Amino acid sequence: MTIKKCFVFPALAGFSLVFSQSLFGQSASNNYELPRTQWGQPDLQGVWNFSSNIPMQRPERYGNQEFLTREQIEEMIARQEAAAARAEAAAAQRVVDPDAPPVSDNPGGYNDFWVESAGIGDTVRTSHIVYPQDGRLPDAVEGAPFQRGGLGPDIPGQRPVRYVVGGIDKTGPEDRGLSERCIVGFNSGPPFTPSLYNNNMQIIQNRDTAVIMTEMIHDARIVPLSDKPPLDDDIRLWSGDSRGWWEGDSLVVETRNFNGLRQTFASRGSNYDMVLTERFTRTAYDTVEYEFTIDDPATYTDRITAIVPMTKVAGQIYEYACHEGNYGMVNILRGARVQEREAEENGQ
């Protein structure tokens, strides 16, 4: 078993930088024995966390540099510690002098408590994207759909709304993002991309099937590991149609037949023609290396490959009952109707 000693350094807004002691000259042992199921397949079962504070796209200053150096890590730690010290000093001053200026004009969100953006283990990559080699998104195809949402004001646009957070209007639920509608979670994939919280998924296996279940929205993707033929091209699904096989000790999952009502990646595309290939490889007792490749010639001029480490969780995934508790959608639409009525009454 490989044991990694991890160091966590506090930073602003709940973010942390985590790195492994093995980076500093203490290499991990290589005698890990991969557990196997009763059918002889690599055992990937369990709950896995894919939290990360690594950017998906590499900052341009790193060029083709895939990993941070020791000096860059130490410099980043120093900056984070200094920023944390300034924030703590400002907060302490507010206790002594309530009239002191606030640290920020942003009061934060109700869900700040749940933010879990620090990964565990080897998180010294400069980006999750490893291809193209510069870690940057390839050029978009001219005319590919582009929509950008967010937690701020609505950004006017046209239906269908393919992004997951925000909206274009409040006329009806179809004007809201997919996660607000409890259709697709903002990190539920496929593919899995780290986000603010609920970065957990579970793998369940038997001889000829793997089930990939997400915490966010609680969706279960059933992946046949056999020669079962794919769905007809005219049958389209929110999470596509997946087929899997083993390549050595890696579970490979290829997904097609997306319904085109979601984005391909990074605010672009309609995913109708997207082919997604995922690889799950267990590299230690507590680690699965997750790699995905997106190939969508209708959206990007080249494919995109990213690597996201997943860490084993000693716990369960509980039901994410989004629809049952989605009072937010009701209140968003109700509030819009109240504003419309008030505007009409005031002759606006």
LODOPA-801009 format. One record per atom (N, C-alpha, C): residue in three letters; x, z, y. Coordinates in steps of 0.2 Angstrom, whole numbers, padded with zeros to 4 digits, always signed. Last residue first. Example, Ala and Ser with C-alpha at 12.3 -4.5 7.8 and 13.67 -1.06 7.14 Angstrom:
% residues 2
SER+0064+0035-0011
SER+0068+0036-0005
SER+0064+0039+0000
ALA+0066+0039-0028
ALA+0062+0039-0022
ALA+0066+0039-0016
//
This chain:
% residues 348
GLN-0227-0075+0254
GLN-0220-0078+0254
GLN-0220-0084+0249
GLY-0237-0066+0256
GLY-0238-0073+0259
GLY-0231-0077+0259
ASN-0238-0055+0250
ASN-0234-0055+0256
ASN-0234-0061+0260
GLU-0244-0059+0238
GLU-0247-0054+0242
GLU-0244-0054+0249
GLU-0233-0066+0233
GLU-0239-0069+0234
GLU-0243-0065+0239
ALA-0224-0056+0231
ALA-0222-0062+0235
ALA-0228-0065+0237
GLU-0230-0048+0221
GLU-0229-0046+0228
GLU-0227-0051+0233
ARG-0231-0058+0210
ARG-0237-0055+0213
ARG-0236-0052+0220
GLU-0217-0059+0208
GLU-0221-0065+0210
GLU-0227-0063+0213
GLN-0214-0046+0204
GLN-0211-0049+0210
GLN-0215-0055+0212
VAL-0221-0045+0192
VAL-0223-0041+0198
VAL-0220-0044+0204
ARG-0215-0055+0184
ARG-0222-0056+0186
ARG-0224-0051+0192
ALA-0203-0049+0183
ALA-0203-0055+0186
ALA-0210-0057+0188
GLY-0206-0038+0175
GLY-0203-0037+0182
GLY-0204-0043+0186
ARG-0210-0044+0163
ARG-0215-0040+0167
ARG-0213-0039+0174
LEU-0198-0049+0159
LEU-0203-0054+0161
LEU-0209-0050+0165
ILE-0191-0037+0157
ILE-0188-0043+0161
ILE-0194-0047+0163
ASN-0199-0030+0148
ASN-0198-0028+0155
ASN-0195-0033+0159
VAL-0198-0038+0136
VAL-0204-0037+0139
VAL-0204-0035+0146
MET-0184-0037+0134
MET-0187-0043+0136
MET-0194-0043+0139
GLY-0182-0023+0132
GLY-0179-0026+0138
GLY-0182-0033+0139
TYR-0188-0020+0120
TYR-0192-0018+0126
TYR-0189-0021+0132
ASN-0185-0022+0106
ASN-0183-0026+0112
ASN-0188-0026+0118
GLY-0185-0015+0094
GLY-0184-0011+0100
GLY-0182-0016+0106
GLU-0188-0025+0085
GLU-0192-0019+0085
GLU-0191-0015+0091
HIS-0177-0034+0086
HIS-0184-0036+0088
HIS-0188-0030+0089
CYS-0166-0026+0082
CYS-0166-0029+0088
CYS-0174-0030+0090
ALA-0160-0016+0073
ALA-0167-0018+0073
ALA-0169-0020+0080
TYR-0148-0016+0062
TYR-0149-0017+0070
TYR-0156-0020+0071
GLU-0145-0003+0051
GLU-0149-0009+0053
GLU-0149-0010+0060
TYR-0127+0000+0049
TYR-0134+0002+0049
TYR-0138-0004+0052
ILE-0114-0001+0038
ILE-0117-0004+0043
ILE-0124-0002+0043
GLN-0103+0013+0035
GLN-0108+0008+0033
GLN-0110+0005+0039
GLY-0085+0017+0033
GLY-0092+0018+0035
GLY-0097+0013+0032
ALA-0071+0014+0036
ALA-0073+0019+0031
ALA-0080+0021+0033
VAL-0066-0002+0038
VAL-0070+0003+0041
VAL-0072+0008+0035
LYS-0052-0013+0039
LYS-0057-0009+0035
LYS-0060-0003+0039
THR-0050-0025+0052
THR-0048-0019+0049
THR-0053-0015+0045
MET-0045-0042+0055
MET-0050-0037+0053
MET-0048-0031+0050
PRO-0038-0053+0067
PRO-0037-0048+0061
PRO-0043-0044+0061
VAL-0040-0070+0069
VAL-0043-0063+0071
VAL-0042-0058+0066
ILE-0035-0085+0075
ILE-0034-0080+0070
ILE-0036-0073+0073
ALA-0041-0102+0077
ALA-0040-0095+0079
ALA-0039-0090+0073
THR-0041-0119+0081
THR-0040-0114+0076
THR-0038-0107+0079
ILE-0050-0133+0085
ILE-0048-0127+0088
ILE-0047-0122+0082
ARG-0047-0151+0087
ARG-0050-0145+0084
ARG-0047-0139+0087
ASP-0050-0161+0101
ASP-0046-0159+0096
ASP-0049-0153+0093
THR-0059-0164+0111
THR-0055-0169+0109
THR-0051-0168+0103
TYR-0076-0157+0109
TYR-0069-0156+0110
TYR-0065-0162+0108
THR-0089-0162+0106
THR-0088-0157+0111
THR-0081-0157+0113
ALA-0089-0171+0096
ALA-0094-0172+0101
ALA-0093-0168+0107
PRO-0080-0166+0086
PRO-0078-0172+0090
PRO-0083-0174+0096
ASP-0077-0152+0081
ASP-0083-0155+0084
ASP-0081-0160+0089
ASP-0071-0139+0072
ASP-0070-0147+0072
ASP-0077-0150+0075
ILE-0063-0124+0071
ILE-0069-0128+0074
ILE-0067-0135+0075
THR-0058-0112+0060
THR-0056-0119+0063
THR-0063-0122+0065
PHE-0052-0096+0058
PHE-0057-0101+0058
PHE-0055-0107+0062
GLU-0047-0082+0049
GLU-0045-0088+0052
GLU-0051-0093+0053
TYR-0043-0065+0046
TYR-0048-0070+0047
TYR-0046-0076+0051
GLU-0035-0055+0036
GLU-0034-0060+0041
GLU-0040-0065+0041
VAL-0039-0038+0033
VAL-0041-0045+0031
VAL-0039-0050+0037
THR-0033-0022+0029
THR-0033-0028+0033
THR-0035-0035+0030
ASP-0031-0011+0021
ASP-0035-0010+0027
ASP-0035-0017+0031
TYR-0022-0016+0011
TYR-0028-0012+0009
TYR-0033-0012+0015
ALA-0018-0033+0016
ALA-0017-0026+0015
ALA-0023-0022+0013
THR-0024-0045+0016
THR-0016-0045+0016
THR-0014-0038+0015
ARG-0036-0056+0011
ARG-0034-0049+0012
ARG-0027-0048+0011
THR-0043-0069+0020
THR-0037-0067+0016
THR-0036-0060+0017
PHE-0054-0081+0024
PHE-0054-0073+0023
PHE-0048-0072+0018
ARG-0058-0094+0034
ARG-0053-0092+0029
ARG-0053-0084+0029
GLU-0069-0107+0039
GLU-0067-0100+0039
GLU-0063-0098+0033
THR-0074-0121+0048
THR-0071-0118+0042
THR-0067-0112+0043
LEU-0087-0130+0054
LEU-0084-0123+0054
LEU-0081-0122+0048
VAL-0092-0143+0062
VAL-0090-0141+0056
VAL-0086-0135+0057
MET-0105-0149+0073
MET-0099-0145+0072
MET-0098-0143+0065
ASP-0116-0156+0078
ASP-0111-0160+0074
ASP-0105-0155+0072
TYR-0122-0146+0086
TYR-0126-0150+0081
TYR-0121-0154+0076
ASN-0116-0139+0096
ASN-0115-0137+0089
ASN-0118-0141+0084
SER-0116-0142+0109
SER-0123-0140+0106
SER-0122-0139+0099
GLY-0104-0138+0122
GLY-0106-0141+0116
GLY-0113-0139+0114
ARG-0097-0123+0129
ARG-0097-0130+0128
ARG-0101-0132+0122
SER-0094-0109+0129
SER-0098-0112+0134
SER-0100-0119+0134
ALA-0085-0107+0118
ALA-0083-0106+0125
ALA-0087-0110+0130
PHE-0092-0119+0107
PHE-0087-0114+0108
PHE-0086-0114+0115
THR-0106-0124+0105
THR-0100-0125+0100
THR-0095-0120+0100
GLN-0121-0116+0107
GLN-0115-0119+0109
GLN-0110-0120+0104
ARG-0137-0120+0099
ARG-0131-0115+0101
ARG-0125-0119+0103
LEU-0145-0129+0094
LEU-0148-0125+0099
LEU-0143-0119+0101
GLY-0140-0136+0083
GLY-0139-0139+0090
GLY-0142-0135+0095
ASN-0141-0131+0070
ASN-0147-0134+0073
ASN-0146-0137+0080
PHE-0128-0135+0058
PHE-0131-0131+0063
PHE-0136-0135+0067
ASN-0123-0141+0047
ASN-0130-0141+0048
ASN-0132-0136+0053
ARG-0110-0131+0039
ARG-0112-0137+0043
ARG-0120-0136+0044
THR-0095-0122+0035
THR-0102-0122+0037
THR-0104-0128+0041
GLU-0085-0116+0022
GLU-0087-0122+0026
GLU-0094-0122+0028
VAL-0074-0104+0018
VAL-0081-0105+0019
VAL-0082-0111+0024
VAL-0063-0097+0006
VAL-0064-0103+0011
VAL-0071-0104+0012
LEU-0053-0084+0003
LEU-0060-0086+0002
LEU-0061-0091+0008
SER-0038-0084-0005
SER-0041-0085+0001
SER-0048-0087+0000
ASP-0029-0085-0015
ASP-0032-0078-0014
ASP-0036-0078-0008
GLY-0032-0101-0019
GLY-0027-0096-0020
GLY-0031-0089-0020
GLU-0047-0104-0012
GLU-0040-0107-0012
GLU-0035-0102-0013
TRP-0063-0104-0018
TRP-0057-0100-0017
TRP-0051-0105-0017
TRP-0077-0108-0007
TRP-0073-0108-0013
TRP-0067-0104-0012
GLY-0094-0110-0001
GLY-0088-0107-0001
GLY-0084-0109-0007
ARG-0105-0116+0012
ARG-0103-0117+0005
ARG-0096-0114+0005
SER-0119-0114+0023
SER-0112-0112+0021
SER-0111-0114+0014
ASP-0127-0120+0037
ASP-0127-0120+0030
ASP-0120-0119+0027
GLY-0131-0112+0052
GLY-0129-0117+0048
GLY-0130-0116+0041
SER-0137-0102+0060
SER-0131-0101+0058
SER-0128-0106+0053
TRP-0149-0109+0062
TRP-0146-0106+0068
TRP-0139-0104+0066
LEU-0151-0125+0054
LEU-0151-0118+0054
LEU-0147-0115+0060
ARG-0159-0140+0047
ARG-0154-0137+0052
ARG-0156-0129+0053
ILE-0161-0153+0038
ILE-0162-0146+0038
ILE-0157-0143+0042
ASP-0156-0166+0038
ASP-0161-0165+0042
ASP-0164-0158+0042
ASP-0147-0167+0028
ASP-0144-0167+0035
ASP-0150-0165+0040
ASP-0150-0155+0014
ASP-0150-0162+0018
ASP-0149-0161+0025
LEU-0137-0144+0010
LEU-0143-0145+0012
LEU-0144-0152+0015
PRO-0125-0147-0004
PRO-0127-0145+0002
PRO-0134-0147+0004
PRO-0126-0141-0022
PRO-0126-0147-0016
PRO-0128-0144-0010
LYS-0116-0130-0030
LYS-0123-0131-0027
LYS-0122-0136-0021
ASP-0104-0127-0036
ASP-0105-0134-0035
ASP-0112-0135-0032
SER-0101-0111-0028
SER-0102-0115-0034
SER-0103-0122-0032
LEU-0104-0099-0020
LEU-0097-0101-0023
LEU-0097-0105-0029
PRO-0115-0099-0007
PRO-0114-0100-0014
PRO-0106-0102-0015
VAL-0117-0086+0004
VAL-0113-0092+0003
VAL-0112-0093-0004
ILE-0128-0081+0016
ILE-0127-0081+0009
ILE-0123-0087+0008
ARG-0128-0070+0029
ARG-0126-0077+0028
ARG-0124-0077+0020
ALA-0138-0060+0038
ALA-0135-0060+0031
ALA-0134-0068+0030
ASP-0139-0051+0053
ASP-0140-0057+0050
ASP-0136-0057+0043
HIS-0140-0041+0063
HIS-0141-0039+0056
HIS-0143-0046+0052
ILE-0137-0040+0077
ILE-0143-0044+0075
ILE-0145-0043+0067
MET-0122-0035+0072
MET-0126-0038+0077
MET-0131-0042+0075
GLU-0116-0034+0059
GLU-0120-0029+0062
GLU-0124-0031+0067
THR-0118-0047+0046
THR-0116-0045+0053
THR-0120-0039+0055
MET-0113-0051+0030
MET-0118-0048+0034
MET-0115-0046+0041
ILE-0111-0063+0019
ILE-0107-0061+0025
ILE-0112-0058+0029
VAL-0109-0064+0001
VAL-0114-0062+0007
VAL-0110-0060+0013
ALA-0105-0075-0011
ALA-0103-0070-0006
ALA-0108-0070-0001
THR-0107-0080-0028
THR-0110-0079-0021
THR-0106-0074-0017
ASP-0103-0079-0041
ASP-0104-0086-0038
ASP-0107-0085-0031
ARG-0100-0065-0044
ARG-0096-0070-0047
ARG-0097-0077-0043
ASN-0102-0057-0028
ASN-0103-0057-0036
ASN-0099-0063-0038
GLN-0099-0047-0014
GLN-0098-0052-0018
GLN-0101-0051-0025
ILE-0100-0044+0004
ILE-0103-0042-0003
ILE-0102-0048-0008
ILE-0094-0039+0019
ILE-0094-0044+0014
ILE-0096-0041+0007
GLN-0099-0035+0036
GLN-0098-0033+0029
GLN-0098-0039+0024
MET-0093-0032+0052
MET-0097-0036+0047
MET-0095-0033+0040
ASN-0093-0027+0069
ASN-0092-0025+0062
ASN-0096-0031+0058
ASN-0093-0024+0083
ASN-0088-0029+0080
ASN-0087-0027+0073
ASN-0100-0017+0093
ASN-0103-0019+0086
ASN-0099-0025+0083
TYR-0094-0023+0109
TYR-0095-0018+0104
TYR-0099-0021+0098
LEU-0088-0034+0116
LEU-0088-0027+0118
LEU-0089-0022+0113
SER-0080-0045+0104
SER-0084-0044+0110
SER-0083-0036+0112
PRO-0072-0057+0094
PRO-0072-0050+0097
PRO-0076-0050+0103
THR-0081-0069+0084
THR-0076-0068+0090
THR-0077-0061+0093
PHE-0084-0077+0070
PHE-0083-0071+0073
PHE-0078-0071+0078
PRO-0092-0094+0072
PRO-0087-0089+0069
PRO-0087-0082+0073
PRO-0108-0087+0066
PRO-0101-0089+0065
PRO-0099-0094+0070
GLY-0107-0073+0077
GLY-0105-0079+0074
GLY-0110-0083+0070
SER-0110-0061+0083
SER-0112-0062+0076
SER-0110-0068+0073
ASN-0109-0058+0096
ASN-0102-0058+0092
ASN-0104-0059+0085
PHE-0121-0058+0102
PHE-0116-0061+0106
PHE-0109-0061+0102
GLY-0133-0064+0090
GLY-0130-0059+0093
GLY-0124-0062+0097
VAL-0148-0073+0091
VAL-0141-0073+0089
VAL-0137-0068+0093
ILE-0160-0068+0093
ILE-0160-0073+0089
ILE-0152-0073+0086
CYS-0165-0059+0103
CYS-0164-0056+0097
CYS-0163-0062+0091
ARG-0165-0063+0116
ARG-0171-0065+0112
ARG-0170-0063+0105
GLU-0153-0059+0120
GLU-0158-0056+0123
GLU-0165-0057+0119
SER-0145-0069+0113
SER-0145-0062+0111
SER-0151-0058+0114
LEU-0149-0081+0120
LEU-0151-0080+0113
LEU-0150-0073+0110
GLY-0156-0079+0137
GLY-0150-0080+0132
GLY-0152-0078+0125
ARG-0171-0086+0142
ARG-0166-0080+0142
ARG-0161-0082+0136
ASP-0182-0094+0142
ASP-0177-0095+0148
ASP-0171-0090+0148
GLU-0190-0091+0133
GLU-0186-0097+0131
GLU-0181-0098+0137
PRO-0198-0081+0138
PRO-0192-0079+0134
PRO-0188-0085+0132
GLY-0202-0087+0155
GLY-0204-0085+0148
GLY-0197-0083+0144
THR-0197-0086+0168
THR-0203-0088+0167
THR-0206-0086+0160
LYS-0185-0082+0173
LYS-0188-0077+0169
LYS-0196-0079+0168
ASP-0169-0092+0170
ASP-0175-0090+0174
ASP-0179-0084+0170
ILE-0158-0093+0163
ILE-0159-0098+0168
ILE-0165-0096+0173
GLY-0147-0079+0158
GLY-0153-0083+0157
GLY-0153-0088+0163
GLY-0138-0068+0147
GLY-0140-0070+0153
GLY-0146-0075+0153
VAL-0129-0072+0132
VAL-0131-0067+0137
VAL-0132-0070+0144
VAL-0128-0084+0125
VAL-0131-0078+0122
VAL-0133-0073+0127
TYR-0132-0102+0127
TYR-0128-0096+0127
TYR-0131-0089+0126
ARG-0142-0111+0127
ARG-0138-0111+0121
ARG-0133-0105+0121
VAL-0158-0114+0132
VAL-0153-0110+0134
VAL-0149-0109+0127
PRO-0164-0132+0132
PRO-0163-0125+0129
PRO-0157-0121+0131
ARG-0168-0129+0149
ARG-0169-0127+0142
ARG-0166-0133+0138
GLN-0156-0130+0163
GLN-0162-0133+0159
GLN-0162-0130+0152
GLY-0153-0118+0176
GLY-0151-0123+0172
GLY-0157-0126+0168
PRO-0146-0105+0187
PRO-0152-0110+0185
PRO-0149-0116+0181
ILE-0141-0090+0181
ILE-0138-0096+0183
ILE-0143-0102+0182
ASP-0146-0074+0187
ASP-0147-0080+0183
ASP-0144-0086+0186
PRO-0133-0062+0190
PRO-0139-0065+0192
PRO-0139-0072+0187
GLY-0123-0056+0176
GLY-0125-0056+0183
GLY-0131-0059+0184
LEU-0119-0057+0163
LEU-0123-0051+0165
LEU-0125-0051+0172
GLY-0121-0075+0159
GLY-0117-0069+0160
GLY-0122-0063+0162
GLY-0117-0092+0155
GLY-0121-0087+0156
GLY-0117-0080+0158
ARG-0115-0109+0156
ARG-0112-0103+0157
ARG-0117-0097+0159
GLN-0115-0125+0148
GLN-0119-0119+0151
GLN-0115-0113+0151
PHE-0113-0141+0145
PHE-0109-0136+0147
PHE-0114-0131+0150
PRO-0112-0155+0133
PRO-0116-0150+0137
PRO-0112-0144+0139
ALA-0101-0168+0137
ALA-0103-0163+0132
ALA-0107-0158+0136
GLY-0096-0178+0145
GLY-0104-0178+0144
GLY-0106-0172+0139
GLU-0081-0180+0138
GLU-0085-0181+0144
GLU-0092-0182+0142
VAL-0075-0166+0128
VAL-0077-0173+0128
VAL-0082-0174+0134
ALA-0062-0155+0135
ALA-0069-0157+0133
ALA-0071-0164+0133
ASP-0046-0152+0128
ASP-0050-0155+0133
ASP-0057-0156+0130
PRO-0044-0136+0119
PRO-0042-0144+0121
PRO-0047-0146+0126
LEU-0039-0120+0125
LEU-0044-0125+0123
LEU-0042-0132+0124
ARG-0023-0114+0121
ARG-0028-0116+0126
ARG-0033-0120+0122
GLY-0011-0112+0113
GLY-0016-0107+0113
GLY-0022-0108+0118
ASP-0002-0122+0112
ASP-0002-0119+0118
ASP-0007-0113+0119
GLN-0006-0128+0100
GLN+0000-0124+0100
GLN+0000-0120+0107
PRO-0024-0128+0098
PRO-0018-0131+0100
PRO-0012-0126+0101
TYR-0020-0114+0088
TYR-0020-0122+0088
TYR-0026-0124+0093
VAL-0023-0101+0090
VAL-0016-0103+0088
VAL-0015-0111+0087
ILE-0032-0090+0099
ILE-0031-0097+0097
ILE-0024-0098+0096
HIS-0029-0077+0103
HIS-0032-0078+0096
HIS-0031-0085+0094
SER-0013-0074+0111
SER-0020-0076+0111
SER-0022-0077+0104
THR-0002-0067+0109
THR-0004-0068+0116
THR-0010-0072+0117
ARG-0002-0053+0098
ARG-0002-0060+0099
ARG-0004-0061+0107
VAL-0002-0040+0094
VAL+0003-0042+0099
VAL+0003-0050+0100
THR-0008-0031+0085
THR-0012-0035+0090
THR-0007-0037+0096
ASP-0009-0025+0070
ASP-0005-0030+0074
ASP-0009-0034+0079
GLY-0019-0010+0073
GLY-0014-0014+0069
GLY-0010-0019+0073
ILE-0035-0013+0080
ILE-0030-0008+0076
ILE-0025-0012+0072
GLY-0040-0017+0097
GLY-0040-0018+0090
GLY-0035-0013+0087
ALA-0052-0011+0109
ALA-0045-0010+0106
ALA-0045-0012+0099
SER-0065-0011+0113
SER-0061-0017+0114
SER-0054-0017+0111
GLU-0078-0005+0113
GLU-0073-0004+0108
GLU-0069-0010+0108
VAL-0091+0003+0122
VAL-0086-0002+0122
VAL-0080+0000+0117
TRP-0101+0013+0123
TRP-0100+0010+0117
TRP-0094+0005+0116
PHE-0101+0017+0137
PHE-0099+0022+0132
PHE-0097+0018+0125
ASP-0107+0007+0143
ASP-0100+0007+0144
ASP-0097+0012+0138
ASN-0121+0004+0144
ASN-0118+0004+0138
ASN-0110+0004+0138
TYR-0125+0004+0157
TYR-0128+0010+0153
TYR-0124+0010+0146
GLY-0111+0000+0167
GLY-0117-0002+0164
GLY-0119+0004+0159
GLY-0105+0003+0184
GLY-0104+0002+0177
GLY-0111+0001+0174
PRO-0105+0002+0198
PRO-0106+0009+0195
PRO-0106+0009+0187
ASN-0093-0005+0208
ASN-0097-0006+0202
ASN-0098+0001+0198
ASP-0084-0001+0217
ASP-0091-0002+0220
ASP-0096-0003+0214
SER-0072+0011+0212
SER-0075+0004+0212
SER-0082+0004+0215
VAL-0069+0024+0216
VAL-0064+0020+0213
VAL-0066+0012+0213
PRO-0075+0028+0233
PRO-0076+0027+0225
PRO-0070+0023+0223
PRO-0068+0038+0246
PRO-0070+0031+0243
PRO-0071+0031+0236
ALA-0074+0055+0248
ALA-0069+0050+0247
ALA-0071+0043+0244
ASP-0084+0064+0248
ASP-0085+0058+0253
ASP-0079+0053+0252
PRO-0081+0074+0240
PRO-0086+0069+0238
PRO-0087+0063+0242
ASP-0066+0080+0236
ASP-0069+0077+0242
ASP-0075+0072+0240
VAL-0064+0084+0223
VAL-0062+0089+0229
VAL-0066+0086+0235
VAL-0069+0073+0216
VAL-0072+0080+0214
VAL-0070+0085+0220
ARG-0062+0063+0221
ARG-0069+0063+0222
ARG-0072+0070+0221
GLN-0049+0066+0215
GLN-0050+0067+0223
GLN-0058+0067+0224
ALA-0051+0062+0202
ALA-0050+0069+0204
ALA-0051+0071+0211
ALA-0052+0048+0204
ALA-0058+0052+0201
ALA-0058+0059+0203
ALA-0039+0046+0208
ALA-0045+0044+0213
ALA-0051+0048+0210
ALA-0032+0049+0197
ALA-0031+0053+0203
ALA-0037+0052+0208
GLU-0037+0040+0187
GLU-0039+0047+0186
GLU-0037+0051+0193
ALA-0033+0028+0193
ALA-0040+0029+0192
ALA-0041+0037+0191
ARG-0019+0030+0192
ARG-0022+0029+0199
ARG-0029+0031+0198
ALA-0017+0031+0178
ALA-0015+0037+0182
ALA-0019+0036+0189
ALA-0021+0018+0174
ALA-0025+0024+0172
ALA-0024+0030+0176
ALA-0011+0011+0180
ALA-0017+0010+0182
ALA-0022+0016+0180
ALA+0000+0016+0173
ALA+0000+0017+0180
ALA-0007+0016+0183
GLU-0003+0012+0160
GLU-0003+0019+0161
GLU-0003+0020+0169
GLN-0003-0002+0162
GLN-0009+0001+0160
GLN-0009+0008+0161
ARG+0011-0004+0165
ARG+0005-0006+0170
ARG-0001-0003+0168
ALA+0017+0000+0153
ALA+0018+0004+0159
ALA+0013+0002+0164
ILE+0012-0009+0144
ILE+0010-0002+0143
ILE+0011+0002+0149
MET+0018-0020+0148
MET+0011-0020+0148
MET+0008-0013+0148
GLU+0031-0017+0146
GLU+0029-0018+0153
GLU+0022-0018+0153
GLU+0031-0017+0132
GLU+0032-0011+0136
GLU+0030-0011+0143
ILE+0028-0030+0129
ILE+0023-0025+0127
ILE+0025-0018+0131
GLN+0039-0036+0134
GLN+0033-0038+0137
GLN+0028-0033+0135
GLU+0049-0031+0126
GLU+0049-0030+0133
GLU+0043-0031+0136
ARG+0045-0037+0113
ARG+0045-0029+0114
ARG+0045-0028+0122
THR+0034-0051+0116
THR+0041-0048+0115
THR+0040-0040+0116
LEU+0020-0057+0109
LEU+0023-0054+0114
LEU+0030-0051+0112
PHE+0018-0073+0101
PHE+0018-0066+0101
PHE+0022-0063+0107
GLU+0018-0087+0104
GLU+0013-0085+0101
GLU+0012-0077+0100
GLN+0022-0098+0117
GLN+0024-0091+0114
GLN+0018-0088+0111
ASN+0020-0109+0124
ASN+0019-0109+0117
ASN+0021-0103+0114
GLY+0015-0101+0139
GLY+0016-0107+0136
GLY+0015-0107+0128
TYR+0012-0089+0146
TYR+0016-0089+0140
TYR+0017-0095+0136
ARG+0005-0093+0157
ARG+0012-0091+0158
ARG+0016-0090+0152
GLU-0008-0095+0153
GLU-0004-0101+0154
GLU+0004-0099+0155
PRO-0015-0085+0141
PRO-0013-0086+0148
PRO-0008-0091+0148
ARG-0025-0092+0127
ARG-0018-0089+0130
ARG-0017-0090+0137
GLN-0041-0086+0123
GLN-0037-0091+0126
GLN-0030-0089+0129
MET-0045-0073+0119
MET-0046-0079+0115
MET-0041-0085+0117
PRO-0034-0059+0122
PRO-0038-0065+0125
PRO-0039-0070+0120
ILE-0035-0044+0114
ILE-0032-0050+0115
ILE-0036-0055+0117
ASN-0042-0033+0110
ASN-0042-0034+0117
ASN-0037-0040+0119
SER-0055-0032+0097
SER-0048-0034+0099
SER-0048-0035+0107
SER-0063-0029+0082
SER-0062-0028+0089
SER-0055-0030+0091
PHE-0068-0031+0069
PHE-0064-0036+0072
PHE-0063-0035+0079
ASN-0069-0022+0054
ASN-0070-0022+0061
ASN-0065-0027+0064
TRP-0079-0022+0039
TRP-0073-0024+0042
TRP-0074-0025+0050
VAL-0084-0015+0024
VAL-0085-0016+0031
VAL-0079-0017+0034
GLY-0083-0024+0008
GLY-0082-0018+0012
GLY-0084-0020+0019
GLN-0073-0035-0003
GLN-0080-0031-0001
GLN-0078-0025+0003
LEU-0064-0043-0007
LEU-0065-0043+0000
LEU-0070-0038+0002
ASP-0054-0045-0021
ASP-0060-0041-0018
ASP-0060-0040-0011
PRO-0051-0061-0028
PRO-0049-0056-0024
PRO-0055-0052-0021
GLN-0058-0062-0045
GLN-0058-0064-0038
GLN-0055-0059-0034
GLY-0061-0057-0058
GLY-0054-0059-0056
GLY-0053-0062-0049
TRP-0073-0051-0060
TRP-0072-0058-0062
TRP-0066-0061-0060
GLN-0072-0039-0055
GLN-0072-0039-0062
GLN-0072-0046-0065
THR-0060-0041-0041
THR-0067-0040-0044
THR-0066-0040-0052
ARG-0045-0034-0036
ARG-0049-0040-0039
ARG-0055-0037-0042
PRO-0032-0030-0024
PRO-0038-0028-0029
PRO-0042-0034-0030
LEU-0016-0035-0023
LEU-0022-0037-0021
LEU-0027-0034-0026
GLU-0003-0024-0019
GLU-0006-0027-0025
GLU-0014-0028-0023
TYR+0011-0025-0009
TYR+0004-0023-0009
TYR+0001-0027-0015
ASN+0024-0024-0006
ASN+0023-0024-0013
ASN+0015-0022-0014
ASN+0032-0025+0005
ASN+0028-0031+0003
ASN+0026-0031-0004
SER+0032-0014+0019
SER+0034-0015+0013
SER+0029-0021+0010
ALA+0036-0018+0036
ALA+0031-0015+0031
ALA+0034-0018+0024
SER+0050-0014+0046
SER+0046-0019+0043
SER+0042-0015+0037
GLN+0054-0008+0060
GLN+0053-0005+0053
GLN+0048-0009+0050
GLY+0057-0014+0072
GLY+0062-0014+0067
GLY+0060-0011+0061
PHE+0045-0013+0079
PHE+0051-0011+0082
PHE+0056-0009+0077
LEU+0034-0017+0073
LEU+0037-0022+0077
LEU+0043-0020+0080
SER+0030-0006+0065
SER+0034-0011+0062
SER+0037-0016+0067
GLN+0021+0001+0073
GLN+0028+0003+0073
GLN+0032-0002+0070
SER+0009-0010+0082
SER+0012-0007+0076
SER+0019-0005+0076
PHE-0002-0006+0095
PHE+0003-0010+0092
PHE+0006-0006+0086
VAL-0014-0008+0108
VAL-0012-0005+0101
VAL-0007-0009+0098
LEU-0021-0003+0123
LEU-0016-0008+0120
LEU-0014-0004+0113
SER-0038-0002+0128
SER-0032+0001+0125
SER-0028-0005+0123
PHE-0052+0001+0139
PHE-0048-0004+0135
PHE-0041+0000+0133
GLY-0060+0009+0147
GLY-0061+0010+0140
GLY-0056+0005+0136
ALA-0056+0007+0160
ALA-0063+0004+0158
ALA-0063+0004+0150
LEU-0038+0006+0159
LEU-0045+0007+0162
LEU-0050+0004+0158
ALA-0031+0015+0144
ALA-0031+0010+0150
ALA-0038+0011+0154
PRO-0021+0023+0133
PRO-0027+0022+0136
PRO-0026+0018+0142
PHE-0013+0017+0118
PHE-0012+0019+0125
PHE-0018+0018+0129
VAL-0009+0020+0102
VAL-0014+0018+0107
VAL-0013+0021+0113
PHE+0000+0015+0088
PHE+0001+0019+0095
PHE-0005+0016+0099
CYS+0001+0017+0071
CYS-0002+0013+0077
CYS-0001+0018+0083
LYS+0009+0014+0056
LYS+0008+0019+0061
LYS+0006+0015+0068
LYS+0003+0007+0041
LYS+0006+0006+0048
LYS+0004+0012+0053
ILE+0007+0005+0025
ILE+0005+0010+0030
ILE+0008+0008+0036
THR+0003-0004+0011
THR+0006-0004+0017
THR+0003+0001+0022
MET+0004+0000-0006
MET+0000+0000+0000
MET+0004+0000+0006
//
